[in-house]
């Protein structure tokens, strides 16, 4: 028939929440709104409010005429959210919703109870002719204690100007749903029915724009909107999040070995472009194959800023900062997306708590701008978390599947428990789950196969090869192993700080947060089975754990006594409770500052190369010839730090001491015995790096990490040998 019949919404149906068996007496039903208007005629009477003072049971109960419930609607993306308010439905009530492509009809039969033990049947009916077509097969509903929420899936992702079709008079009981514009939704059964709010008139909302000034303001706002892209419409706290991510980039603009592939790939895509032979992974082979998909997207997003820096003849280091800031903005936008989903799922206070906890954490902000494959995986997990919080389970599964196939196969450990939960709760049919996984996986596999096979010059699925190497070959264990519980007692406390105990506390305190925290902990437990462990591997769980922690923090804060409580004991408890929360947040912030200060000292290779550039300007046309040793290459040196000719650089490994004499400068490890007393070279600079944290000043201890060696004097024989063989070592 093309429609969707959702009849007799019972507690045991797959898409129906359990229905509370309770009645609402007249004294407690003062917040419920409805009117007698069964249709939408012009000049309909205004909605009535049942009150024990002005309405008698006889006047309130009239079974002959159906009542039109008050309802609100809003839209976000491709979904229209319709909320129909009906007083306390019982399990014996008959509720049905008929959804077709262009219409929605709601019916409810219930027994209203009044003071004195009297009761009468009550009929509710709402008929809507929709503004545009919806996909009835993808519409879902949620039954709450005093309202029914219907999510209508648009066939065309275009904004609706009204709920009903043009020409249909507006129902007097219709209200705007600010929860699905840019506000939040507590969606809690303990919250009262929201009262309708008056919309701001357009002329007031725009600040009275008009004339020439209005045109200029509109043009400026359009330019800002186009430049901001995904960061459009951020709140003040979200702007603070963006600025903090950018501050981490400026404080630590360099990268380490784990980030080197994507960073070098972005450099090659920006500067070498179609000259694939000059790409870093071909010039210096041996790196673990990774996908170019993330690097290509990042290079395309940062290309305008890099082009502007090139025209300004700025050092390439600025281009590296621009690339990392671009990635950091994407991470901040994903975090803001999760924040809004948390606010709609758990309430505005929970959303604010989520942002507050995110602002005082170090590792999620620090890694948000690092060009790690894990960072692209965190982007996928953040978007999937937001979709799950909004009830879009298919979108969540699809996003995680794409991230698993393209960026990090270990996302499968998060996808698996989420899929099992969705299937166990019958939130999606098994056929839909299978089709989503197969379709999303195939759609993600095609671009990575084509792009990576082209750039690696052989048929390749990078994540498949890495999976075989780390599971079958157990190569990851070569980098060290940790105890089974290391993630729980070491990594998570450092990564989440205050949010970690709050996330655990949400399990008994906030029942609605259990599924999110439970899936995250299940993911960490599965990852703990692998012997090689690193903190960055479990950052995919951070959005889910932060969401649960935010719900717990808002729960605890809401139960604090008011500051103006009547008794001295309650006032003291209010002050102490707020002080404890503030002190905990301040402690987390201090810990994040300590981590940031230590991270600044963790890139001695980059600082040593910059010191070399400053102390050894090129002389003549030949220029310095620099060999970057392994210790320097893994501690901050990248191709973005290289200067243009006549400077020449090499990262060739396994060279004998005699072969190193062909270079004019060497960046070697401070503990490298083979180069410490190399004939013909002198020590020009020693770069110190971070070692550990001490309990007494200076709290951050350093030691020599990188030696910069300079050739004393280059003879004729050395120049001839270097000229004859420099093609073997230099780009």
Secondary structure, DSSP 4 states (H G I P E B T S, - for coil): ---EEEES--TTSTT-PPPP-----GGG-TT-EEES--S--TTPPPPEE--TTT--HHHH--TTS-BEE-EEEEEETTEEEEEEE-S---TTSEEEEEE-SSEEEEEEEEEEE-GGG-EEEEEEEEEEEBSS-B-GGG-EEEE-SSEEEEEEEBSS----SSSBPTTSPPPTTEEE-GGGTTS-----TTSPPPPP-PPPPHHHHTTS--HHHHHHHHHHHHHHHHHHGGGTT--HHHHHHHHHHHHHHHHT----GGGHHHHHHHHIIIIITT-GGGSHHHHT--PPP--SHHHHHHHHHHHHHHHHHHHTT--HHHHHHHHHHHHHHHHHHHHHHHHHHHHHHH-HHHHHHHHHHHHT-SHHHHHTTS--HHHHHHHHHHHHHHHHHTT-HHHHHHHHHHHHHHT-GGGHHHHHHHHHHHHHTTSS-HHHHHHHHHHHHHHHHHHHHHHHHHHHTS---HHHHHHIIIIIS-GGGGG----TTHIIIIIHHHHHTHHHHHHHHHHHH-GGGHHHHHHHHHHHHHHTTSS---GGGGGGGHHHHHHHHHHHHHHHHHTSPPTT-SSHHHHHHHHHHHHHHHHHHHHHHHHHHHHHHHHHTS-HHHHHHHHHHHH----TTT--EEEE-HHHHTTT--GGGPPPTT-EEE---S--HHHHTT-SEEEEETT-HHHHT-TTEEEEEEEEEEEEE-SSSS-EEEEEEEEEEEES---HHHHHHHHHHGGGT--
